[in-house]
Amino acid sequence: MKTDPDQLAVCGGEPAFAEPLHVGRPNLGDRGKLLARINDLLDRRWLTNDGPYLREFERRLADLAGVRHCLAVSNATVGLEIAIRALGLAGEVILPSFTFIATAHALRWQGLTPVFADIDPRTHNLDPARVEVLITPRTTAVIGVHLWGRPCEVEALGEIAGRRGLRLIFDAAHALGCSRRGRTVGGFGDAEVFSFHATKFCNSFEGGAVATDDDALAARIGLMRNFGFAGYDQVVELGTNGKMSEVAAAMGLTSLEGMDEFIAANRRHHGQYREELRALPGVEVLTYDEAERNNYQYLVVEVDEARAGIGRDQLVRVLWAENVIARRYFYPGCHRQEPYRTLDPGAGCRLPVTERVSARVLLLPTGTAVGPGEVAAVCGIIRTAVAHAPTLRERLSGAVKSCL
């Protein structure tokens, strides 16, 4: 355990980890079950186009989310794009800037204008009060993001959408298996979109799904993800190729079967990080509501430089030097990325909370690829960095190039 600043790699010591310890390293589940499924689908020679594994994956997802329909797609970005088009959205759509860039890109790719609203400083989710003031005659929808798996204020957003005649979609990429007031994420708004990217705690290598209780919307999404085909040779709708393959569905099923194991590991790590960093000034581990179902898949820390004595970006440099590949999510915010910073260069003026939070948030490694020893070592590095912040700041300021 590193307790002396001279032991840190940025000060000439050896890295704590010989191999990089990444945020988002995939959970694999039962390899034997996965390989058995892959051998089976190869024997069937049914590799895509609504195969049996896809249909089973969709049934299990619908049961988990408590909805009538869950349509698997090639990835969550395509899922958002198809949901946007299936709902007939146009003009402007309000969403947070503090999200992965795909949420905004899905809108812009479909020719819509993303309008960024600020977030709640406690939850990091879309602030309903800020949504209300941004609605114009061109607004057709709101997209909420269940950030870190902690659901949005769905009731307030639903009330605004209903009163103002707007569609409501939720980006639920982080929120599989989570709940809001006892209700499982999946059935809120007009549709919710899940992600099964490799970095998600349940993955299908690459994939996504659109969940909805709207029968007509589900039927249209089903057509759109398969070029608009309604039969063997009849196209009735403008569509795209958004299908999930059988091998991806096989991995998705294997991941769902490992969910309890994945969540248990994430929860243990979350508790250990909280305990080991509890007394550290200016380093706060975000908590989850224990009265709800949570997947704990993100270990989120806010770094307050004034109290910690070291800034978030400086701490990232220390961790990277130790081969701990911590991440700055979602820095610097969609509004500061292209094409949005050119389209709306003044957006940051109306997003003060987003600006502040994006400069403080740090994600640390968790998941089944991490053990309690690795968590203890990461916490030891952070404690040493904070305890010797003045020395480290001076040494880091003399560095020629950041590792970021």
Buried (B, 14 or more C-beta within 10 A) or exposed (E): EBEEBEBBBBBEBEBBBEEEBBBBBBBBBEEEBBEEBBEBBEEEEBEBEBBBBBEBBBEBBBEBBBBEBBBBBBBBBBBBBBBBBBBEBBBBBBBBBBBBBBBBBBBBBBEBBBBBBBBBEEBBBBBBEBBBEBBEEEBBBBBBBBBBBBBBBBEBBBEBBEEEEBBBBBBBBBBBBBBBEEBBBBBBBBBBBBBBBBBBBBBBBBBBBBBBBBEEBBBBBBBBBBBBBBEEEEEEBEBBEBBBBBBBBBBBBBBBBBBEEBBEBBBBBBEBBBEBBEEBEBBBBBEBEEEBBBBBBBBBBBBBBEEBBBBBBBBBBBBBBBBBBBBBBBBBBBBBBEEBBEEBEEBBEBBEBBBEBBBBBBBBBBBBBBEEEBBBBBBBBBBBBBBBBEBBBEBBEEEEEEEE
